[in-house]
Amino acid sequence: MLDQGAPPQEQRTAAPASPGVAARLMRRKPVERLVAEGGQGEGGSLRRSLGLWQLTMISIGATLGTGIFVVLGEAVPKAGPAVTLSFVIAGLTALFSALSYAELAGTIPVAGSSYSYAYATMGELIAWVCGWCLLLEYGVSVAAVAVGWGEYLNELLDGTIGVTIPDALSAPPGDGGVFNLPALIVVLLAMAFLLGGAKESARANTIMVCVKIAALVLFCAIGFMGFKSGNYAHFMPLGMAGVSAAGATLFFSYIGFDAASTAGEEAKNAQRDLPRAIMLSLVIVTALYVLVAAVAVGARPWRKFNDSEAALARIMTDVTGQSFWGTLLAFCAVIAIASVVLTVLYGQTRILFAMSRDGLVPKVFAKVHPKTGAPRANTVIVSLFCGVLAAAIPLGQLADATSIGTLFAFALVNVAVVVLRRTRPDMPRTFRVPLTPVLPALGFAFCVWMMGSLSTVTWVVFGVWMAVGLVFYFGYGYRRSRLATSADVAVAAQK
């Protein structure tokens, strides 16, 4: 006889316990789900149109030029002739992190770069922190580079038609100006290319990258004619502390090699080509940086460098005694720096695309135009924000703020490699970091060391930025996350 008082089976089954706050903050997005959602946006999909050549050019385009054309004049007074060593140290720091990026880009080929890698390995809160750092890295980097573009544009105008844009319209407040109009213009030009789609933007970027490589090779050939060994007589006049400080500033020059990883959903063969593009671009960029820096210091005493001039163009003019060569280099620099703005802005939009698709930022950033395959609203919003930022903030503060955000994100990527190796050891990998966990640990340590070399003001700015980010996350993303349901948390916890 049945027990009439017994509840039905479905009533006797206890409802799954609602996950606590800690579980929600640590919810992870499975790798398989990240890859399956690749390319999908609101109203359309990103298009897979980029090969190894285009991906490598994106990385070089986002990296090469910034440190040499813009930040070199700021770094040399900190380190003296040893600025070449500062480039090597910054390059080593980037190399360790590049190895980790290469493994994760081949394993998780999606648009979110290190944000998505952190989401799959360390949970949503850490992923948000990483993504917020990337917004600082890419967004502020676009603005900082755009400021430098204006300096070379003035050099070009002066050498060709004998006029320059007045300081009031070519420098931000604090640097003797009111509004940096050239910086805004170059961001808007990059926006126009990006609205045409990834393939068209990549084609324009490839042309600009070839121009700037040719320009740097030309500089080395001419600058070597004025090389004086006496300029290296006191190689490290400001000690190792100066080398370290300059290295932290110059690390700004290496941000961008990870830009290829943001193209994971637009690459034809992402798992094969992304690791190759990342490593190849870093090798090419580091070699050119060290060579150009060595020639520049050899051709001009280090005490004559300052952060308010287009250093390489001035060196060309001084060595040859003719303004033509300096003007030619300024022309090439205008094109070169524009390519950095274009590719870094591209990376910024793709990271926001991934965060929006996950529900952590508004849906408007994931809307894809059906004809061009580009996130149109995302591109316009980001471009306008970066353009206004470029027109209002001095370069030095921008560069250091970008460096600390980049270093923090890179440190997390090194941790993510080790975590994924332990949690998913059998997952197919097209590239593996050798000597794991030693090399990722070195990458993490180098990032932390270089962060410690940055100024107190930079740390304060970073702290304020992170506090704002956490307020936004708990006020918006925490509840709107697509992993906010108990079922998704349970699935994520099993992975």
C-alpha positions as CSV (number, residue, x, y, z in Angstrom):
1,M,0.0,0.0,0.0
2,L,1.3,3.4,-0.9
3,D,2.2,5.9,1.7
4,Q,-0.4,8.6,1.0
5,G,1.6,11.1,3.0
6,A,4.8,10.7,0.9
7,P,5.5,13.7,-1.3
8,P,5.9,13.2,-5.1
9,Q,9.4,12.3,-6.3
10,E,10.0,15.7,-7.7
11,Q,9.0,17.2,-4.4
12,R,11.3,15.0,-2.4
13,T,14.3,16.0,-4.5
14,A,16.0,18.9,-2.9
15,A,16.4,22.0,-5.2
16,P,20.0,22.7,-6.1
17,A,21.6,25.1,-3.6
18,S,22.0,28.6,-5.0
19,P,25.7,29.2,-5.4
20,G,27.3,31.6,-2.9
21,V,29.0,34.9,-3.8
22,A,32.4,33.2,-3.9
23,A,31.2,30.6,-6.3
24,R,29.7,33.2,-8.6
25,L,33.0,35.2,-8.6
26,M,35.0,32.1,-9.5
27,R,32.6,30.8,-12.1
28,R,34.6,29.8,-15.2
29,K,33.6,29.7,-18.8
30,P,34.5,26.3,-20.4
31,V,37.0,26.4,-23.2
32,E,34.7,24.5,-25.5
33,R,32.0,27.1,-25.0
34,L,34.4,30.0,-25.6
35,V,35.5,28.4,-28.9
36,A,31.9,27.4,-29.9
37,E,30.7,31.0,-29.5
38,G,33.6,32.3,-31.6
39,G,32.6,35.0,-34.1
40,Q,29.0,35.2,-32.9
41,G,27.7,38.7,-32.2
42,E,24.4,40.5,-31.9
43,G,22.8,40.5,-35.4
44,G,25.8,39.1,-37.2
45,S,29.1,37.3,-37.1
46,L,32.8,38.3,-37.4
47,R,34.3,37.0,-40.6
48,R,37.4,34.7,-40.8
49,S,39.5,36.4,-43.4
50,L,43.0,36.8,-41.9
51,G,46.0,34.5,-42.7
52,L,49.4,34.3,-41.1
53,W,50.8,37.2,-43.0
54,Q,47.9,39.5,-42.0
55,L,48.1,38.4,-38.4
56,T,51.8,39.0,-38.2
57,M,51.4,42.5,-39.7
58,I,48.7,43.2,-37.2
59,S,51.1,42.4,-34.3
60,I,53.9,44.4,-35.9
61,G,51.6,47.2,-36.8
62,A,50.4,47.5,-33.2
63,T,53.9,47.2,-31.7
64,L,56.6,48.7,-34.0
65,G,56.9,52.4,-34.0
66,T,55.5,53.5,-30.6
67,G,58.7,53.2,-28.6
68,I,61.1,54.2,-31.3
69,F,59.2,57.1,-32.8
70,V,57.6,58.5,-29.6
71,V,58.9,57.2,-26.3
72,L,62.6,56.9,-27.1
73,G,63.1,60.6,-26.3
74,E,61.5,60.1,-22.8
75,A,63.5,56.9,-22.0
76,V,67.0,58.0,-23.0
77,P,67.3,60.7,-20.2
78,K,66.4,58.0,-17.7
79,A,69.0,55.4,-18.7
80,G,71.6,57.2,-20.8
81,P,73.3,55.0,-23.5
82,A,72.2,52.0,-21.5
83,V,68.7,52.5,-23.1
84,T,69.6,49.7,-25.4
85,L,69.8,47.4,-22.4
86,S,66.4,48.8,-21.3
87,F,65.0,47.7,-24.6
88,V,66.5,44.2,-24.1
89,I,65.0,43.9,-20.6
90,A,61.6,45.1,-21.8
91,G,61.9,42.6,-24.7
92,L,62.7,39.7,-22.4
93,T,59.7,40.5,-20.3
94,A,57.6,40.6,-23.4
95,L,59.2,37.3,-24.6
96,F,58.2,35.3,-21.6
97,S,54.7,36.6,-21.8
98,A,54.6,36.1,-25.5
99,L,55.3,32.4,-25.1
100,S,52.4,32.1,-22.7
101,Y,50.2,34.1,-25.2
102,A,51.2,31.8,-28.0
103,E,50.2,28.7,-26.2
104,L,46.8,30.1,-25.0
105,A,46.1,31.7,-28.4
106,G,46.5,28.4,-30.1
107,T,44.4,26.6,-27.5
108,I,41.6,29.2,-27.0
109,P,41.5,31.1,-30.4
110,V,38.9,33.7,-29.5
111,A,38.6,37.5,-29.7
112,G,38.9,38.2,-26.0
113,S,42.7,37.6,-25.7
114,S,43.9,37.4,-22.1
115,Y,40.5,38.3,-20.8
116,S,39.1,35.1,-22.3
117,Y,42.1,33.1,-21.1
118,A,41.5,34.2,-17.6
119,Y,37.8,33.5,-17.8
120,A,38.5,29.9,-18.7
121,T,41.1,29.3,-16.0
122,M,40.7,31.6,-13.0
123,G,37.1,32.7,-13.0
124,E,34.9,35.6,-13.8
125,L,36.2,38.1,-11.3
126,I,39.8,37.7,-12.4
127,A,38.7,37.8,-16.0
128,W,36.9,41.0,-15.4
129,V,40.0,42.5,-13.7
130,C,42.1,41.4,-16.7
131,G,39.6,42.7,-19.2
132,W,39.5,46.0,-17.3
133,C,43.3,46.2,-17.5
134,L,43.1,45.5,-21.2
135,L,40.8,48.4,-21.6
136,L,43.4,50.6,-20.0
137,E,46.2,49.0,-22.0
138,Y,44.5,49.4,-25.4
139,G,42.3,52.4,-25.0
140,V,44.9,54.6,-23.3
141,S,47.6,53.3,-25.7
142,V,45.6,54.5,-28.7
143,A,45.4,57.9,-27.1
144,A,49.1,58.0,-26.2
145,V,50.2,57.0,-29.7
146,A,47.9,59.5,-31.3
147,V,49.6,62.3,-29.3
148,G,52.9,61.2,-30.7
149,W,51.5,61.2,-34.2
150,G,50.8,64.9,-33.8
151,E,54.5,65.6,-33.0
152,Y,55.7,64.0,-36.3
153,L,52.9,65.6,-38.3
154,N,54.2,69.0,-37.1
155,E,57.7,68.0,-38.1
156,L,56.5,67.0,-41.5
157,L,54.5,70.2,-42.1
158,D,57.5,72.3,-41.0
159,G,59.8,70.5,-43.4
160,T,57.4,70.7,-46.4
161,I,55.5,73.9,-46.3
162,G,57.2,75.7,-43.4
163,V,54.3,76.0,-41.1
164,T,53.2,74.0,-38.0
165,I,49.9,73.6,-36.2
166,P,49.8,76.1,-33.3
167,D,50.5,74.7,-29.8
168,A,47.0,75.5,-28.7
169,L,45.7,73.0,-31.3
170,S,48.5,70.4,-31.3
171,A,49.1,69.8,-27.6
172,P,46.9,68.8,-24.7
173,P,46.3,70.8,-21.5
174,G,49.4,70.6,-19.3
175,D,51.7,70.5,-22.3
176,G,51.1,74.1,-23.4
177,G,48.0,73.5,-25.5
178,V,44.2,73.6,-25.3
179,F,43.1,70.7,-27.6
180,N,45.2,68.2,-29.5
181,L,43.4,68.2,-32.8
182,P,45.9,66.0,-34.8
183,A,45.5,63.2,-32.2
184,L,41.8,63.3,-32.6
185,I,42.1,63.3,-36.4
186,V,44.3,60.2,-36.6
187,V,41.9,58.2,-34.3
188,L,39.0,59.2,-36.5
189,L,40.9,58.1,-39.6
190,A,41.6,54.7,-38.0
191,M,37.9,54.4,-37.2
192,A,37.0,54.9,-40.8
193,F,39.2,52.0,-41.9
194,L,37.9,49.7,-39.2
195,L,34.3,50.4,-40.1
196,G,35.1,48.8,-43.5
197,G,35.9,45.4,-42.0
198,A,38.8,43.4,-40.8
199,K,40.1,42.4,-44.2
200,E,40.2,45.9,-45.5
201,S,41.8,47.2,-42.3
202,A,44.5,44.5,-42.5
203,R,45.3,45.4,-46.1
204,A,45.8,49.1,-45.2
205,N,47.9,48.1,-42.2
206,T,50.2,45.9,-44.2
207,I,51.1,48.8,-46.5
208,M,51.8,51.0,-43.5
209,V,53.9,48.4,-41.8
210,C,56.1,48.0,-44.8
211,V,56.6,51.8,-45.0
212,K,57.7,52.0,-41.4
213,I,60.1,49.1,-41.6
214,A,61.7,50.7,-44.6
215,A,61.9,54.0,-42.7
216,L,63.7,52.5,-39.7
217,V,66.2,50.7,-42.0
218,L,66.9,54.0,-43.8
219,F,67.4,55.7,-40.4
220,C,70.0,53.1,-39.3
221,A,71.8,53.4,-42.6
222,I,72.1,57.2,-42.4
223,G,72.4,57.4,-38.6
224,F,75.4,55.1,-38.7
225,M,77.3,57.7,-40.7
226,G,77.1,60.0,-37.7
227,F,77.9,57.3,-35.1
228,K,80.5,58.4,-32.5
229,S,81.8,55.7,-30.1
230,G,82.4,58.5,-27.5
231,N,78.7,58.7,-26.9
232,Y,79.0,55.3,-25.2
233,A,81.9,56.3,-23.0
234,H,79.7,56.3,-19.9
235,F,77.3,53.5,-20.7
236,M,75.3,53.4,-17.5
237,P,75.5,57.0,-16.0
238,L,72.3,56.6,-14.0
239,G,72.9,53.1,-12.7
240,M,70.7,50.0,-12.9
241,A,67.8,51.9,-11.3
242,G,67.8,54.2,-14.4
243,V,67.9,51.2,-16.8
244,S,65.0,49.6,-14.9
245,A,62.9,52.8,-14.9
246,A,63.5,53.2,-18.6
247,G,62.7,49.6,-19.3
248,A,59.3,50.0,-17.5
249,T,58.6,53.0,-19.7
250,L,59.8,51.3,-22.8
251,F,57.6,48.2,-22.1
252,F,54.9,50.5,-23.6
253,S,56.8,49.9,-26.9
254,Y,56.0,46.2,-26.7
255,I,52.3,46.3,-26.1
256,G,50.6,45.2,-29.2
257,F,52.4,41.9,-29.9
258,D,49.3,40.4,-28.3
259,A,47.0,42.2,-30.8
260,A,47.0,39.1,-33.0
261,S,45.4,37.2,-30.2
262,T,42.4,39.5,-30.4
263,A,41.9,38.4,-34.0
264,G,41.2,34.8,-32.9
265,E,37.7,34.8,-34.3
266,E,38.7,36.4,-37.7
267,A,41.7,34.2,-38.5
268,K,41.3,31.5,-41.1
269,N,43.4,29.0,-39.2
270,A,43.7,30.5,-35.7
271,Q,45.1,27.5,-33.9
272,R,48.0,27.2,-36.3
273,D,48.7,30.9,-37.2
274,L,48.2,32.8,-34.0
275,P,51.2,31.4,-32.1
276,R,53.4,31.8,-35.2
277,A,52.3,35.4,-35.7
278,I,52.9,36.4,-32.1
279,M,56.4,35.0,-31.9
280,L,57.5,36.1,-35.3
281,S,56.3,39.7,-34.7
282,L,58.1,39.9,-31.4
283,V,61.4,38.8,-32.8
284,I,61.3,41.3,-35.7
285,V,60.2,44.2,-33.4
286,T,62.8,43.5,-30.7
287,A,65.7,43.3,-33.3
288,L,64.6,46.6,-34.9
289,Y,64.1,48.4,-31.6
290,V,67.6,47.5,-30.2
291,L,69.3,48.3,-33.5
292,V,67.6,51.7,-33.9
293,A,68.2,52.7,-30.3
294,A,71.9,51.8,-30.5
295,V,72.3,53.9,-33.7
296,A,70.3,56.8,-32.3
297,V,72.4,57.1,-29.1
298,G,75.6,56.6,-31.1
299,A,74.6,59.5,-33.4
300,R,73.5,61.9,-30.7
301,P,74.7,62.4,-27.1
302,W,72.2,61.1,-24.7
303,R,71.8,64.4,-22.7
304,K,70.4,66.0,-25.8
305,F,67.4,63.8,-26.0
306,N,64.1,65.1,-24.6
307,D,60.5,64.0,-24.7
308,S,59.1,67.0,-26.5
309,E,60.6,66.4,-30.0
310,A,60.5,63.9,-32.9
311,A,64.0,62.5,-32.0
312,L,64.7,60.3,-35.0
313,A,63.8,63.0,-37.5
314,R,66.1,65.5,-35.8
315,I,68.9,63.0,-35.8
316,M,68.5,62.4,-39.5
317,T,68.6,66.2,-40.1
318,D,71.7,66.7,-37.8
319,V,73.7,63.9,-39.4
320,T,73.1,64.8,-43.0
321,G,72.9,68.6,-42.6
322,Q,69.8,68.5,-44.8
323,S,66.2,68.9,-43.7
324,F,65.0,66.6,-46.5
325,W,66.0,63.3,-44.7
326,G,64.4,64.4,-41.5
327,T,61.2,65.4,-43.4
328,L,61.2,62.1,-45.2
329,L,61.5,60.2,-41.9
330,A,58.7,62.4,-40.4
331,F,56.5,61.4,-43.3
332,C,57.2,57.7,-42.7
333,A,56.6,58.1,-39.0
334,V,53.2,59.7,-39.6
335,I,52.2,56.6,-41.6
336,A,53.9,54.3,-39.1
337,I,52.2,55.7,-36.0
338,A,48.9,55.7,-37.8
339,S,49.2,52.0,-38.2
340,V,49.7,51.6,-34.5
341,V,46.6,53.5,-33.8
342,L,44.7,51.4,-36.3
343,T,45.7,48.0,-35.0
344,V,45.5,48.8,-31.3
345,L,42.1,50.3,-31.7
346,Y,41.2,47.1,-33.5
347,G,42.3,45.1,-30.5
348,Q,40.3,47.3,-28.1
349,T,37.1,46.8,-30.0
350,R,37.5,43.0,-30.2
351,I,38.1,42.7,-26.4
352,L,35.0,44.8,-25.7
353,F,33.1,42.6,-28.2
354,A,34.0,39.5,-26.2
355,M,33.2,41.1,-22.8
356,S,29.8,42.3,-24.2
357,R,29.0,38.8,-25.6
358,D,29.6,37.5,-22.0
359,G,27.2,40.0,-20.6
360,L,29.8,42.0,-18.6
361,V,29.4,45.2,-20.6
362,P,26.4,46.5,-22.5
363,K,25.2,44.5,-25.5
364,V,25.8,47.4,-27.9
365,F,29.5,46.5,-28.0
366,A,28.7,43.0,-29.5
367,K,26.5,44.2,-32.4
368,V,28.0,43.2,-35.7
369,H,27.1,44.9,-39.0
370,P,25.8,42.2,-41.4
371,K,27.5,43.6,-44.5
372,T,31.0,44.5,-43.2
373,G,31.3,41.9,-40.3
374,A,32.6,44.7,-38.1
375,P,31.2,45.7,-34.7
376,R,30.2,49.2,-35.9
377,A,28.7,50.8,-32.8
378,N,31.5,49.4,-30.7
379,T,34.1,50.9,-33.1
380,V,32.5,54.4,-33.1
381,I,32.1,54.6,-29.3
382,V,35.6,53.4,-28.6
383,S,37.1,55.7,-31.2
384,L,35.3,58.8,-30.0
385,F,36.4,58.0,-26.4
386,C,40.0,57.4,-27.3
387,G,40.1,60.5,-29.6
388,V,38.9,62.8,-26.8
389,L,41.3,61.2,-24.4
390,A,44.2,61.8,-26.8
391,A,43.2,65.4,-27.2
392,A,43.2,66.1,-23.4
393,I,45.9,64.1,-21.6
394,P,49.7,64.5,-21.8
395,L,51.7,61.7,-23.4
396,G,54.0,60.7,-20.5
397,Q,51.2,60.0,-18.1
398,L,49.4,58.0,-20.7
399,A,52.4,55.8,-21.5
400,D,53.1,54.9,-17.9
401,A,49.4,54.2,-17.2
402,T,49.3,51.9,-20.2
403,S,52.4,50.0,-19.1
404,I,51.1,49.1,-15.7
405,G,47.8,47.8,-17.1
406,T,49.7,45.8,-19.7
407,L,52.1,44.3,-17.2
408,F,49.2,43.3,-14.9
409,A,47.4,41.6,-17.8
410,F,50.6,39.8,-18.9
411,A,51.2,38.6,-15.4
412,L,47.8,37.0,-15.4
413,V,48.4,35.3,-18.7
414,N,51.5,33.6,-17.3
415,V,49.4,32.3,-14.4
416,A,46.7,31.1,-16.8
417,V,49.1,28.9,-18.7
418,V,50.1,27.0,-15.6
419,V,46.5,26.7,-14.4
420,L,45.2,25.3,-17.7
421,R,48.1,22.9,-17.9
422,R,47.1,21.5,-14.5
423,T,43.3,21.5,-15.0
424,R,43.2,20.4,-18.7
425,P,46.5,18.6,-19.3
426,D,45.1,16.6,-22.2
427,M,43.7,19.5,-24.2
428,P,45.2,19.7,-27.7
429,R,47.8,22.5,-28.0
430,T,49.4,23.7,-31.2
431,F,52.2,25.4,-29.2
432,R,53.5,24.6,-25.7
433,V,55.6,26.9,-23.6
434,P,58.9,25.1,-22.9
435,L,60.1,24.4,-19.4
436,T,56.7,25.1,-17.9
437,P,56.2,26.3,-15.1
438,V,59.7,27.8,-15.0
439,L,59.3,30.2,-18.0
440,P,55.8,31.4,-17.1
441,A,57.0,32.0,-13.5
442,L,59.9,34.1,-14.9
443,G,57.4,36.0,-17.1
444,F,55.2,36.7,-14.0
445,A,58.2,37.8,-11.9
446,F,59.5,40.1,-14.7
447,C,56.1,41.7,-15.0
448,V,55.9,42.3,-11.2
449,W,59.4,43.7,-11.1
450,M,58.8,46.2,-13.9
451,M,55.5,47.2,-12.3
452,G,57.5,48.0,-9.2
453,S,59.7,50.4,-11.2
454,L,56.8,52.6,-12.1
455,S,56.1,55.9,-10.2
456,T,53.8,56.2,-7.3
457,V,51.5,58.5,-9.3
458,T,51.1,55.7,-11.9
459,W,50.2,53.2,-9.1
460,V,47.6,55.7,-7.7
461,V,46.1,56.1,-11.2
462,F,46.0,52.3,-11.6
463,G,44.4,51.8,-8.1
464,V,41.7,54.3,-9.0
465,W,41.1,52.7,-12.3
466,M,40.7,49.2,-10.7
467,A,38.4,50.6,-8.0
468,V,36.1,52.1,-10.7
469,G,36.2,48.8,-12.6
470,L,35.1,46.8,-9.5
471,V,32.3,49.2,-8.9
472,F,31.1,48.7,-12.5
473,Y,31.4,44.9,-12.3
474,F,29.4,44.6,-9.1
475,G,26.9,47.2,-10.2
476,Y,26.4,45.8,-13.7
477,G,28.4,42.7,-14.9
478,Y,28.0,40.5,-11.8
479,R,24.2,40.2,-12.3
480,R,24.1,40.4,-16.1
481,S,26.8,37.8,-16.8
482,R,25.6,35.0,-19.1
483,L,27.1,32.6,-16.5
484,A,24.8,34.0,-13.8
485,T,22.4,31.1,-13.7
486,S,23.0,28.2,-11.3
487,A,23.1,25.7,-14.1
488,D,25.9,27.5,-15.9
489,V,27.9,27.9,-12.6
490,A,27.5,24.1,-12.1
491,V,28.7,23.3,-15.6
492,A,31.6,25.8,-15.3
493,A,32.7,24.3,-11.9
494,Q,32.9,20.8,-13.5
495,K,35.4,21.9,-16.1
